[in-house]
């Protein structure tokens, strides 16, 4: 039966047995704790309090002994005052004893003590009166009888105290019995847990670790040659390498899918690009020239001049769309040279100064010192910066602030890099759109072509870098550009 079980079932059975055994030990311990707590509570709240009342009751009775005799000898009234005080004390402890009595036998015994004490007090009062009136012989005779009553009363009080002593002893015996029980239970559970633990260890070593060790006997190229085999480390290393291979394969698959989609779009756009260039752009140029000539030589009313301006602007928009199509379909080759991205940013800001003023946008440049020179095409980088800054201006319809931050960093596996962060104070990019903004033809503006950011991303990637976008609520859009200082060739890294 055991051999037919799977390894998982065997482990679960042993673990379940361990857990149940531990739970049983815990339950016994909790039960014992509760029992001891209940026993101590009962002992303190009932037996100890009752025993104290019984002891004080007996003590108060003993303190009354001899007071009448002393009064008979010296006739000092202070003895009677002390006797009255001790009588009140006895009665108080008797009342407390009645409250703490919790069995019928105790209540019955206390009733006997109360009746005997009443008779004793009454006879003792007669003795005192006889002594006061100098009836000595009668007083002595009655005094002797009350003394016998005192001894009987004391015997009752002593028996009451003995009952509580006996109950405390019984509670002690019960506590010892329960302690012995929990000890015996522990003596049974502890070896059981040990045996189950050894069984679990045997299963782990024999059926898990041994096969793993056998699997790891093959040479591991990633481990030192003389390193002793550590199953956990070696297995962790192999799993880590496997995970890296899986992640790399998934990344390559995603990149291949993206490249495939882009290739299909590029193929389609490439076919259309030549026809668009000859069929649309050249006629548009002729139309723009004719409009310019008409504006100069014809004396047109103001309304018609405004119409010509609108026509000219729309033709310019069409020309921009055509140019973006051509640029996306037939990207120019990079002219690589050493240049500082800081200088390229300065050129872009100088070029865009009129547009920034028209949009009422301020630019804040965070630059500790100019960025180091990298291998790049300054004209292509300038196009990227212009594109991002213009997008930021158009996003801030009522003006705002563009913050450009330049930093230098080091990334493991890549080396030194420069980072340019462009942040605006516009409404930001909705979270659902952030993953699609770099896709070709994706745009959120009616007049946009959806190619600006796609072209910018391709240029940065051809330089061996990447672009990250974030848009925290209330902080506008944040574009982070990272470029390596290494020299690139066809998008691949080579050391300079």
C-alpha positions as CSV (number, residue, x, y, z in Angstrom):
1,X,0.0,0.0,0.0
2,X,2.7,2.5,1.0
3,X,4.8,1.7,-2.1
4,X,1.8,2.5,-4.3
5,X,1.5,6.0,-2.9
6,X,3.0,8.9,-4.8
7,X,5.9,10.9,-3.3
8,X,3.5,13.8,-2.7
9,X,1.0,11.6,-0.9
10,X,3.7,10.1,1.3
11,X,5.0,13.6,2.3
12,X,1.5,14.8,2.9
13,X,0.7,11.8,5.1
14,X,3.9,12.2,7.2
15,X,3.4,16.0,7.5
16,X,-0.2,15.5,8.5
17,X,0.8,13.0,11.1
18,X,3.4,15.5,12.4
19,X,0.9,18.3,12.5
20,X,-1.8,16.2,14.2
21,X,0.7,15.0,16.8
22,X,1.9,18.6,17.5
23,X,-1.8,19.7,17.6
24,X,-2.6,16.9,20.1
25,X,0.4,18.0,22.3
26,X,-0.7,21.6,22.1
27,X,-4.3,20.7,22.9
28,X,-3.2,18.7,25.9
29,X,-1.0,21.5,27.1
30,X,-3.9,24.0,26.7
31,X,-6.2,21.7,28.5
32,X,-3.7,21.3,31.3
33,X,-3.2,25.0,31.5
34,X,-6.9,25.6,31.7
35,X,-7.4,22.9,34.3
36,X,-4.6,24.3,36.5
37,X,-5.9,27.8,36.1
38,X,-9.4,26.7,37.1
39,X,-8.0,24.7,40.0
40,X,-5.9,27.6,41.2
41,X,-8.8,30.0,40.8
42,X,-11.1,27.7,42.8
43,X,-8.3,27.2,45.4
44,X,-7.7,30.9,45.8
45,X,-11.3,32.2,45.4
46,X,-12.9,29.5,47.6
47,X,-10.7,27.3,49.7
48,X,-8.0,29.8,50.6
49,X,-10.6,32.4,51.5
50,X,-12.6,29.9,53.5
51,X,-9.5,28.6,55.2
52,X,-8.5,32.1,56.2
53,X,-11.9,32.8,57.6
54,X,-11.8,29.5,59.6
55,X,-8.3,30.3,60.9
56,X,-9.3,33.8,61.9
57,X,-12.5,32.5,63.5
58,X,-10.5,30.1,65.6
59,X,-8.0,32.8,66.5
60,X,-10.7,35.3,67.5
61,X,-12.2,32.6,69.8
62,X,-8.9,31.9,71.5
63,X,-8.3,35.5,72.2
64,X,-11.6,35.6,74.2
65,X,-10.2,32.9,76.5
66,X,-9.2,34.0,80.0
67,X,-10.8,37.5,79.9
68,X,-13.5,36.6,82.4
69,X,-11.0,35.0,84.8
70,X,-8.8,38.1,84.7
71,X,-11.8,40.2,85.4
72,X,-12.6,38.0,88.4
73,X,-9.1,38.5,89.7
74,X,-8.6,42.3,89.5
75,X,-12.1,43.6,88.6
76,X,-10.6,45.7,85.8
77,X,-13.3,46.8,83.3
78,X,-10.7,46.9,80.5
79,X,-10.9,43.1,80.4
80,X,-14.6,43.4,79.6
81,X,-13.9,46.0,76.9
82,X,-11.3,43.8,75.3
83,X,-13.7,40.8,75.5
84,X,-16.4,42.8,73.7
85,X,-14.0,43.7,71.0
86,X,-12.9,40.1,70.4
87,X,-16.6,39.1,70.4
88,X,-17.3,41.6,67.6
89,X,-14.2,40.3,65.7
90,X,-15.4,36.7,66.1
91,X,-18.9,37.6,64.8
92,X,-17.4,39.4,61.7
93,X,-15.3,36.4,60.8
94,X,-18.3,34.1,61.3
95,X,-20.3,36.2,58.8
96,X,-17.4,36.0,56.3
97,X,-17.1,32.2,56.8
98,X,-20.8,31.9,56.1
99,X,-20.4,33.8,52.8
100,X,-17.4,31.7,51.7
101,X,-19.1,28.3,52.6
102,X,-19.8,26.5,49.4
103,X,-21.0,23.0,50.6
104,X,-23.9,21.9,52.7
105,X,-21.6,20.3,55.3
106,X,-19.8,23.6,55.8
107,X,-23.0,25.5,56.2
108,X,-24.3,23.0,58.7
109,X,-21.1,23.1,60.7
110,X,-21.2,26.9,60.7
111,X,-24.8,26.9,62.0
112,X,-23.6,24.6,64.9
113,X,-20.8,27.0,65.6
114,X,-23.1,30.0,65.6
115,X,-25.6,28.3,68.0
116,X,-22.9,27.1,70.3
117,X,-21.3,30.6,70.4
118,X,-24.7,32.2,71.2
119,X,-25.1,29.9,74.2
120,X,-21.5,30.4,75.2
121,X,-21.9,34.2,75.1
122,X,-25.2,34.1,77.1
123,X,-23.7,31.9,79.9
124,X,-20.5,34.0,79.9
125,X,-22.6,37.2,80.4
126,X,-24.3,35.5,83.4
127,X,-20.9,34.7,84.9
128,X,-19.8,38.3,84.6
129,X,-23.1,39.5,86.2
130,X,-22.6,37.1,89.1
131,X,-19.0,38.4,89.6
132,X,-20.2,42.0,89.5
133,X,-22.7,41.3,92.3
134,X,-20.2,39.4,94.4
135,X,-21.9,36.1,94.1
136,X,-18.6,34.3,93.8
137,X,-19.6,30.7,94.4
138,X,-22.4,30.7,91.8
139,X,-20.1,32.5,89.4
140,X,-17.3,30.0,89.7
141,X,-19.7,27.1,89.2
142,X,-21.2,28.6,86.1
143,X,-17.8,29.8,84.9
144,X,-16.6,26.2,84.9
145,X,-19.5,25.1,82.8
146,X,-18.9,27.9,80.2
147,X,-15.3,26.8,80.0
148,X,-16.5,23.4,78.9
149,X,-18.7,25.1,76.3
150,X,-15.6,27.0,75.1
151,X,-13.7,23.8,74.5
152,X,-16.6,22.3,72.6
153,X,-16.9,25.5,70.5
154,X,-13.2,25.5,69.9
155,X,-13.4,21.9,68.7
156,X,-16.1,22.9,66.2
157,X,-14.0,25.7,64.9
158,X,-10.9,23.4,64.6
159,X,-13.0,20.9,62.7
160,X,-14.2,23.6,60.3
161,X,-10.6,24.6,59.7
162,X,-9.6,21.0,59.2
163,X,-12.2,20.6,56.4
164,X,-10.5,23.4,54.5
165,X,-7.1,22.0,55.0
166,X,-8.3,18.7,53.7
167,X,-9.8,20.4,50.6
168,X,-6.6,22.2,49.9
169,X,-4.7,18.9,50.2
170,X,-7.1,17.3,47.7
171,X,-6.6,20.2,45.2
172,X,-2.9,19.7,45.5
173,X,-3.3,16.0,44.8
174,X,-5.5,16.7,41.8
175,X,-2.9,19.2,40.5
176,X,-0.2,16.6,40.9
177,X,-2.3,14.0,39.1
178,X,-2.8,16.3,36.1
179,X,0.8,17.3,36.0
180,X,1.7,13.6,35.9
181,X,-0.8,13.1,33.2
182,X,0.6,15.9,31.0
183,X,4.2,14.5,31.7
184,X,3.2,11.0,30.5
185,X,1.4,12.5,27.5
186,X,4.6,14.4,26.6
187,X,6.7,11.3,27.0
188,X,4.4,9.6,24.4
189,X,4.2,12.6,22.0
190,X,7.8,13.6,21.9
191,X,9.1,10.2,20.7
192,X,6.2,10.0,18.3
193,X,7.2,13.4,16.8
194,X,10.8,12.2,16.7
195,X,9.9,9.0,14.8
196,X,7.7,10.9,12.3
197,X,10.5,13.4,11.8
198,X,13.0,10.7,11.1
199,X,10.5,9.1,8.7
200,X,10.0,12.5,6.9
201,X,13.8,13.0,6.8
202,X,14.3,9.5,5.3
203,X,11.7,10.2,2.6
204,X,13.3,13.6,1.8
205,X,16.8,12.1,1.6
206,X,16.0,8.9,-0.1
207,X,13.4,10.0,-2.6
208,X,14.1,13.7,-3.2
209,X,17.7,14.7,-2.3
210,X,19.3,11.4,-3.6
211,X,17.7,11.8,-7.1
212,X,18.6,15.5,-7.2
213,X,22.2,14.7,-6.2
214,X,22.4,12.0,-8.9
215,X,21.0,14.6,-11.4
216,X,23.7,17.1,-10.3
217,X,26.6,14.6,-10.7
218,X,27.0,15.9,-14.3
219,X,29.7,18.7,-14.6
220,X,28.2,22.1,-14.0
221,X,30.0,24.7,-16.2
222,X,28.7,27.5,-14.0
223,X,30.1,26.1,-10.8
224,X,33.7,26.2,-9.6
225,X,35.7,23.1,-10.6
226,X,36.6,22.1,-7.1
227,X,33.4,23.1,-5.3
228,X,31.8,20.4,-3.3
229,X,28.3,19.6,-4.5
230,X,25.6,21.5,-2.6
231,X,22.3,20.2,-3.8
232,X,20.3,23.2,-2.8
233,X,22.7,25.7,-4.3
234,X,23.3,23.6,-7.5
235,X,19.6,23.1,-8.0
236,X,18.9,26.8,-7.3
237,X,21.6,27.7,-9.9
238,X,20.1,25.4,-12.5
239,X,16.5,26.6,-11.9
240,X,17.8,30.2,-12.0
241,X,19.5,29.5,-15.4
242,X,16.3,27.8,-16.7
243,X,14.2,30.8,-15.6
244,X,16.6,33.2,-17.3
245,X,16.4,31.1,-20.5
246,X,12.6,31.2,-20.3
247,X,12.5,34.9,-19.7
248,X,14.9,35.5,-22.5
249,X,12.9,33.4,-24.8
250,X,9.7,35.2,-23.9
251,X,11.4,38.6,-24.4
252,X,12.7,37.5,-27.8
253,X,9.3,36.2,-28.7
254,X,7.6,39.4,-27.8
255,X,10.3,41.4,-29.7
256,X,9.8,39.2,-32.7
257,X,6.1,39.7,-32.6
258,X,6.5,43.4,-32.4
259,X,9.1,43.4,-35.2
260,X,6.8,41.3,-37.3
261,X,3.9,43.7,-36.9
262,X,6.2,46.7,-37.6
263,X,7.7,44.9,-40.6
264,X,4.3,44.3,-42.1
265,X,3.3,47.9,-41.6
266,X,6.6,49.1,-43.0
267,X,6.2,46.9,-46.0
268,X,2.8,48.3,-46.6
269,X,3.9,51.9,-46.0
270,X,7.0,51.3,-48.2
271,X,4.9,50.4,-51.1
272,X,2.7,53.5,-50.7
273,X,5.6,55.8,-50.0
274,X,6.9,56.2,-53.5
275,X,3.5,56.8,-55.0
276,X,2.7,59.2,-52.2
277,X,5.9,61.1,-52.8
278,X,5.3,61.6,-56.5
279,X,1.5,61.8,-56.6
280,X,0.9,64.0,-53.6
281,X,4.0,66.0,-52.5
282,X,4.9,67.4,-55.9
283,X,1.4,68.7,-56.7
284,X,1.2,70.1,-53.2
285,X,4.4,72.1,-53.8
286,X,2.9,73.5,-57.0
287,X,-0.3,74.5,-55.1
288,X,1.6,76.2,-52.4
289,X,3.6,78.2,-54.9
290,X,0.4,79.3,-56.7
291,X,-1.2,80.3,-53.5
292,X,1.9,82.3,-52.6
293,X,1.8,84.0,-56.0
294,X,-1.9,84.8,-55.7
295,X,-1.4,86.3,-52.3
296,X,1.4,88.6,-53.6
297,X,-0.1,89.8,-56.9
298,X,-3.9,89.7,-56.3
299,X,-5.6,92.4,-54.3
300,X,-8.0,90.2,-52.4
301,X,-10.4,91.2,-49.7
302,X,-9.5,90.3,-46.1
303,X,-11.9,87.4,-45.9
304,X,-10.4,85.7,-49.0
305,X,-6.9,86.3,-47.6
306,X,-7.9,84.5,-44.5
307,X,-9.2,81.6,-46.6
308,X,-5.9,81.5,-48.4
309,X,-4.1,81.3,-45.0
310,X,-6.3,78.4,-43.9
311,X,-5.7,76.6,-47.2
312,X,-2.0,77.1,-46.9
313,X,-2.0,75.8,-43.3
314,X,-3.9,72.7,-44.3
315,X,-1.6,72.0,-47.3
316,X,1.3,72.3,-44.8
317,X,-0.4,69.8,-42.6
318,X,-0.8,67.4,-45.5
319,X,2.8,67.9,-46.4
320,X,3.9,67.1,-42.8
321,X,1.9,63.9,-42.9
322,X,3.5,62.9,-46.2
323,X,6.9,63.7,-44.9
324,X,6.4,61.7,-41.8
325,X,5.2,58.8,-43.9
326,X,8.3,58.9,-46.0
327,X,10.6,59.3,-43.0
328,X,9.0,56.4,-41.2
329,X,9.1,54.2,-44.3
330,X,12.6,55.1,-45.4
331,X,14.5,56.2,-42.3
332,X,17.7,58.0,-43.1
333,X,21.0,56.4,-42.2
334,X,22.7,57.7,-39.0
335,X,25.6,60.0,-39.4
336,X,27.5,59.0,-36.2
337,X,29.9,61.4,-34.6
338,X,30.9,62.5,-31.2
339,X,28.5,65.1,-29.7
340,X,27.2,66.1,-26.4
341,X,23.4,65.7,-25.9
342,X,23.5,69.0,-23.9
343,X,24.5,70.8,-27.1
344,X,21.8,69.1,-29.1
345,X,19.2,70.1,-26.5
346,X,20.4,73.7,-26.6
347,X,20.0,73.7,-30.5
348,X,16.5,72.3,-30.1
349,X,15.5,75.0,-27.6
350,X,16.9,77.7,-29.8
351,X,15.0,76.4,-32.8
352,X,11.8,76.1,-30.8
353,X,12.0,79.5,-28.9
354,X,9.3,81.2,-31.1
355,X,7.0,78.3,-30.7
356,X,7.5,78.1,-27.0
357,X,6.7,81.8,-26.7
358,X,3.5,81.3,-28.8
359,X,2.4,78.5,-26.6
360,X,3.3,80.5,-23.4
361,X,5.5,77.7,-22.2
362,X,8.5,78.1,-20.0
363,X,11.5,75.7,-20.0
364,X,13.5,74.9,-16.9
365,X,16.8,73.2,-17.6
366,X,18.4,71.2,-14.7
367,X,22.0,70.9,-15.7
368,X,24.9,70.6,-13.3
369,X,27.4,70.4,-16.2
370,X,27.2,69.6,-19.9
371,X,26.7,65.9,-20.5
372,X,29.8,64.0,-21.8
373,X,30.1,63.4,-25.6
374,X,28.5,60.2,-27.0
375,X,28.5,58.6,-30.4
376,X,25.3,59.8,-32.0
377,X,23.7,61.6,-34.9
378,X,23.0,65.1,-33.6
379,X,20.4,65.9,-36.3
380,X,18.4,62.7,-35.4
381,X,18.6,63.4,-31.7
382,X,17.5,67.0,-32.3
383,X,14.4,65.7,-34.1
384,X,13.6,63.5,-31.0
385,X,14.0,66.4,-28.6
386,X,11.9,68.7,-30.9
387,X,9.2,66.1,-31.2
388,X,8.9,65.6,-27.4
389,X,9.0,69.3,-26.6
390,X,6.4,70.1,-29.3
391,X,4.1,67.3,-28.0
392,X,4.5,68.8,-24.5
393,X,3.6,72.3,-25.7
394,X,0.5,71.0,-27.5
395,X,-0.6,69.0,-24.4
396,X,-0.5,72.3,-22.3
397,X,-3.1,74.3,-24.2
398,X,-3.0,77.2,-21.7
399,X,0.7,77.3,-21.2
400,X,2.8,75.7,-18.6
401,X,6.3,74.5,-17.6
402,X,8.6,72.0,-19.3
403,X,11.4,70.7,-17.0
404,X,14.5,69.1,-18.7
405,X,16.8,67.2,-16.4
406,X,20.2,65.9,-17.5
407,X,22.1,63.3,-15.5
408,X,24.8,60.7,-16.0
409,X,24.6,57.2,-14.6
410,X,26.1,53.7,-14.7
411,X,24.1,50.6,-15.6
412,X,25.5,47.1,-15.1
413,X,26.0,45.3,-18.4
414,X,25.8,48.5,-20.4
415,X,28.2,50.9,-18.7
416,X,28.1,54.7,-18.5
417,X,24.9,56.2,-19.8
418,X,23.4,59.7,-20.1
419,X,19.7,60.3,-19.2
420,X,17.5,63.1,-20.3
421,X,14.1,63.5,-18.6
422,X,11.5,65.8,-20.1
423,X,8.5,66.5,-17.9
424,X,5.5,68.8,-18.6
425,X,2.7,70.2,-16.5
426,X,-0.1,69.0,-18.8
427,X,-2.9,66.6,-18.1
428,X,-0.7,63.6,-18.5
429,X,-1.3,60.4,-20.4
430,X,-4.1,58.0,-19.4
431,X,-2.8,54.8,-18.0
432,X,-4.6,52.7,-20.6
433,X,-2.9,54.7,-23.4
434,X,0.7,54.5,-22.1
435,X,1.4,51.1,-23.6
436,X,0.3,52.2,-27.1
437,X,1.7,55.7,-27.5
438,X,4.9,54.4,-29.3
439,X,2.9,52.3,-31.8
440,X,2.8,53.6,-35.4
441,X,-0.3,55.5,-36.3
442,X,-1.6,55.7,-32.7
443,X,-2.6,59.2,-31.8
444,X,-4.9,60.9,-29.4
445,X,-5.1,64.2,-31.4
446,X,-7.3,64.7,-34.5
447,X,-4.5,66.5,-36.3
448,X,-1.8,64.1,-35.3
449,X,-0.2,61.4,-37.6
450,X,0.7,58.9,-34.8
451,X,4.2,58.6,-36.1
452,X,6.1,61.2,-34.1
453,X,6.7,59.2,-31.0
454,X,7.2,56.0,-33.0
455,X,10.0,57.7,-35.0
456,X,11.5,59.1,-31.8
457,X,11.6,55.7,-30.2
458,X,13.2,54.1,-33.3
459,X,15.9,56.8,-33.4
460,X,16.8,56.3,-29.8
461,X,16.8,52.5,-30.2
462,X,19.1,52.8,-33.2
463,X,21.5,54.7,-30.9
464,X,21.3,51.7,-28.5
465,X,19.1,53.5,-26.0
466,X,15.5,53.4,-24.8
467,X,12.6,55.6,-23.8
468,X,10.5,55.2,-20.7
469,X,7.2,57.0,-20.1
470,X,5.4,57.7,-16.8
471,X,2.4,59.8,-16.0
472,X,1.8,60.1,-12.2
473,X,-1.6,61.7,-11.4
474,X,-1.3,65.5,-11.3
475,X,2.4,65.5,-12.5
476,X,1.9,65.6,-16.3
477,X,3.8,63.3,-18.7
478,X,7.4,62.3,-18.0
479,X,9.6,60.9,-20.8
480,X,13.0,59.5,-19.8
481,X,15.6,59.0,-22.5
482,X,18.7,56.8,-21.8
483,X,21.6,56.7,-24.2
484,X,24.9,54.7,-23.8
485,X,28.3,56.2,-24.2
486,X,29.3,53.2,-26.2
487,X,29.7,53.5,-29.9
488,X,26.9,51.8,-31.9
489,X,26.8,50.2,-35.3
490,X,23.5,49.2,-36.8
491,X,21.9,49.4,-33.4
492,X,24.4,47.1,-31.7
493,X,26.9,48.0,-29.0
494,X,30.6,48.2,-29.7
495,X,33.2,49.6,-27.3
496,X,34.6,53.0,-28.3
